[in-house]
Amino acid sequence: MARLFKKKPEQKKGLWKRMVDLALTDIRVMAGGINSDSLEDLEERLLGADFGVPATLRLTDRAEEVLRRGKARGQEALSQALRLEVSEILHAGEEADLAAAESGPTVYLMVGVNGVGKTTSVAKLAHHLISEGRTVMVAAADTFRAGAVAQLEMWAELIGADFIRGQQGGDPAAVAFDALEAAAARGIDVVLIDTAGRLHTNRGLMEELTKIDRVVRRRIEGAPHETLMVLDATVGQNAVRQVEAFSKAAEVSGIILSKMDSTARGGIVVALREEYGVPVKLIGTGEGLEDLQEFDVDAFVDAVFG
């Protein structure tokens, strides 16, 4: 499979360290193991860092197993046991690299609720792909918010991407179809379909998203090659509920976490993988076009337990 998002040089540890404020070194672990107070303290810290209930229970159970049952002792043993468990969660299941078509255009369907930075994330991803020598088409499948379409068109012009829009109030699925037709005719490498931001509780709009997904699948075999959901990293466990709802409408395959530079509760990446098997593939670390990075599991784990 072709790799569309190349790894950048190793990032400064400070970038990853800011994402989780776990402070395991402050947890009281006695020479002989761990007590109930220690476990409760660990549980509170994990929940406070947005690891979610299932991952938190898994990690505290693991801590109790290795320390209370005498398999290992002390702070170092606790850190190593949790490091391995988190690494296992994040490396499990679905491939974390962005998928690519073997032939024809690669199609990414971009979804998410309002106000999470989805349109900006589309622009960042398009910019990165173009900087790597790919040709990119951006399709504005939000046919109701003229301002959002204008913003996306401005970004496309700035970064040198082809742009497709529909008529005001038109069928978003028709815009997606037209974009795929045009991309195939022009030999475009990657099509980014930016859908309208929608609340996951709005049944009508979620059905509209399902229709877009269905049209894309019928037009190009294997598409969408990724359905990328943009989530605001600062909203905590609400992000998990959003993924649950969107996955029912359009099989979310990966996450772009925006605003990762604004939170120290990055355990949400573990919660998402543990509860839904959906990997975080990219993270937004600022407002600039360059501020989009591949999520590095090993660097994340090192920062949490380093």
DRENGU-674695 format. One line per field, with one value per residue (C-alpha): residue number from 1; x, z, y. Coordinates in steps of 0.2 Angstrom, whole numbers, plus 5000, padded with zeros to 4 digits. Layout:
// DRENGU-674695
k = c(NUM,...) .
east = c(X,...) .
up = c(Z,...) .
north = c(Y,...) .
***
This chain:
// DRENGU-674695
k = c(1,2,3,4,5,6,7,8,9,10,11,12,13,14,15,16,17,18,19,20,21,22,23,24,25,26,27,28,29,30,31,32,33,34,35,36,37,38,39,40,41,42,43,44,45,46,47,48,49,50,51,52,53,54,55,56,57,58,59,60,61,62,63,64,65,66,67,68,69,70,71,72,73,74,75,76,77,78,79,80,81,82,83,84,85,86,87,88,89,90,91,92,93,94,95,96,97,98,99,100,101,102,103,104,105,106,107,108,109,110,111,112,113,114,115,116,117,118,119,120,121,122,123,124,125,126,127,128,129,130,131,132,133,134,135,136,137,138,139,140,141,142,143,144,145,146,147,148,149,150,151,152,153,154,155,156,157,158,159,160,161,162,163,164,165,166,167,168,169,170,171,172,173,174,175,176,177,178,179,180,181,182,183,184,185,186,187,188,189,190,191,192,193,194,195,196,197,198,199,200,201,202,203,204,205,206,207,208,209,210,211,212,213,214,215,216,217,218,219,220,221,222,223,224,225,226,227,228,229,230,231,232,233,234,235,236,237,238,239,240,241,242,243,244,245,246,247,248,249,250,251,252,253,254,255,256,257,258,259,260,261,262,263,264,265,266,267,268,269,270,271,272,273,274,275,276,277,278,279,280,281,282,283,284,285,286,287,288,289,290,291,292,293,294,295,296,297,298,299,300,301,302,303,304,305,306) .
east = c(5000,5007,5011,5003,5008,5027,5034,5042,5059,5057,5047,5053,5048,5039,5026,5020,5024,5010,4997,4995,4998,4998,5012,5014,5029,5017,5007,5012,5019,5027,5042,5031,5018,5003,4988,4970,4974,4987,4975,4961,4974,4979,4961,4957,4972,4968,4950,4956,4967,4952,4958,4939,4932,4936,4954,4956,4949,4960,4975,4971,4968,4985,4993,4986,4990,5009,5011,4999,5002,5021,5025,5035,5038,5039,5037,5047,5037,5021,5027,5033,5018,5006,5018,5016,4998,4995,5006,4997,4980,4987,4996,4981,4969,4967,4982,4987,4994,4982,4976,4978,4970,4981,4974,4964,4960,4962,4946,4945,4928,4930,4916,4913,4902,4902,4916,4930,4942,4936,4938,4955,4960,4955,4966,4981,4980,4978,4993,5004,4999,5003,5019,5023,5020,5002,4988,4973,4955,4944,4925,4914,4899,4892,4879,4870,4883,4890,4903,4910,4911,4920,4932,4937,4938,4950,4961,4961,4966,4980,4988,4985,4971,4957,4941,4923,4907,4888,4874,4868,4855,4859,4862,4879,4880,4879,4894,4903,4899,4904,4920,4924,4920,4931,4945,4945,4945,4959,4970,4969,4978,4968,4950,4945,4927,4923,4905,4895,4898,4883,4877,4878,4861,4853,4845,4841,4859,4866,4856,4862,4880,4875,4869,4886,4895,4884,4886,4905,4906,4895,4906,4923,4927,4935,4931,4931,4948,4947,4933,4942,4933,4939,4938,4942,4954,4948,4930,4935,4923,4910,4922,4919,4900,4903,4913,4900,4886,4896,4902,4884,4882,4899,4911,4924,4941,4952,4953,4961,4962,4963,4969,4980,4992,4978,4975,4985,4971,4977,4972,4957,4968,4968,4950,4945,4956,4950,4932,4930,4946,4947,4965,4970,4980,4984,4985,4983,4996,4992,4984,4996,4995,5011,5003,4997,5007,5006,5001,5017,5012,5029,5033,5016,5019,5037,5031,5017,5029,5046) .
up = c(5000,4995,5010,5008,5024,5026,5044,5048,5058,5076,5085,5101,5116,5123,5110,5116,5134,5135,5128,5144,5162,5171,5184,5188,5198,5211,5214,5230,5227,5241,5240,5242,5229,5228,5240,5238,5239,5226,5214,5217,5214,5198,5193,5196,5186,5171,5171,5173,5158,5148,5146,5148,5159,5149,5147,5165,5171,5160,5166,5184,5183,5175,5188,5202,5193,5192,5209,5221,5215,5216,5198,5200,5213,5214,5204,5189,5188,5188,5174,5163,5165,5160,5146,5138,5141,5133,5118,5115,5115,5102,5091,5090,5076,5061,5052,5058,5041,5029,5016,4998,4982,4971,4955,4952,4964,4983,4992,5009,5017,5030,5044,5061,5071,5070,5076,5078,5065,5051,5037,5043,5045,5027,5021,5031,5024,5007,5009,5016,5001,4988,4997,4994,4976,4975,4965,4976,4973,4987,4986,4996,5000,5012,5001,5015,5023,5010,5022,5024,5006,5003,5016,5009,4992,4998,5006,4990,4980,4992,4993,4974,4975,4963,4970,4967,4974,4971,4970,4986,4994,4982,4986,4995,4988,4970,4974,4980,4964,4953,4961,4959,4940,4938,4948,4937,4921,4927,4934,4952,4965,4981,4983,5000,5002,5016,5022,5032,5051,5059,5077,5079,5087,5071,5063,5046,5044,5049,5035,5023,5027,5024,5007,5003,5009,4998,4982,4984,4986,4971,4960,4965,4971,4988,4991,5003,5007,5023,5032,5044,5058,5065,5084,5096,5108,5122,5123,5132,5133,5122,5108,5111,5110,5093,5086,5091,5082,5066,5065,5063,5048,5039,5046,5053,5049,5058,5068,5066,5083,5082,5096,5103,5108,5119,5131,5143,5143,5128,5135,5124,5110,5121,5125,5106,5102,5117,5115,5096,5088,5079,5078,5079,5063,5063,5076,5074,5084,5079,5067,5053,5037,5043,5060,5056,5060,5060,5077,5083,5095,5102,5105,5114,5125,5129,5134,5145,5154,5151) .
north = c(5000,5017,5029,5046,5054,5053,5053,5069,5070,5065,5079,5087,5077,5092,5091,5074,5077,5091,5079,5068,5075,5058,5061,5042,5046,5054,5038,5030,5012,5003,4992,4977,4982,4993,4996,5001,5019,5018,5009,5022,5036,5028,5026,5045,5050,5040,5045,5063,5062,5055,5037,5032,5019,5003,5008,5014,4997,4988,4997,4997,4978,4976,4987,4976,4960,4964,4972,4965,4947,4948,4948,4964,4977,4996,5012,5006,4990,4999,5011,4997,4987,5001,5006,4989,4989,5006,5001,4985,4995,5008,4996,4983,4981,4993,5000,5017,5023,5032,5020,5024,5017,5005,5014,5029,5043,5040,5046,5053,5057,5070,5071,5079,5090,5109,5119,5105,5113,5101,5113,5119,5101,5097,5112,5106,5088,5095,5106,5091,5080,5093,5097,5078,5080,5074,5082,5085,5090,5097,5095,5106,5095,5107,5115,5125,5136,5148,5155,5138,5134,5151,5148,5131,5138,5151,5138,5127,5142,5146,5129,5125,5112,5109,5114,5108,5115,5113,5124,5133,5121,5107,5088,5085,5068,5075,5086,5071,5061,5076,5078,5059,5061,5076,5068,5053,5063,5075,5061,5068,5058,5062,5068,5076,5077,5090,5086,5099,5099,5091,5086,5068,5069,5075,5060,5069,5075,5058,5050,5063,5057,5039,5044,5053,5037,5026,5037,5037,5018,5015,5027,5020,5003,5003,5021,5030,5024,5033,5041,5053,5060,5077,5078,5092,5085,5096,5090,5074,5059,5068,5064,5045,5048,5057,5043,5030,5040,5044,5026,5020,5032,5031,5018,5029,5022,5035,5051,5068,5075,5094,5106,5093,5108,5115,5100,5089,5076,5066,5049,5051,5043,5027,5028,5029,5014,5003,5007,5007,5001,5017,5024,5042,5044,5063,5077,5095,5105,5123,5135,5135,5124,5115,5110,5093,5078,5059,5052,5043,5029,5026,5044,5046,5031,5037,5054,5047,5035,5043) .
***
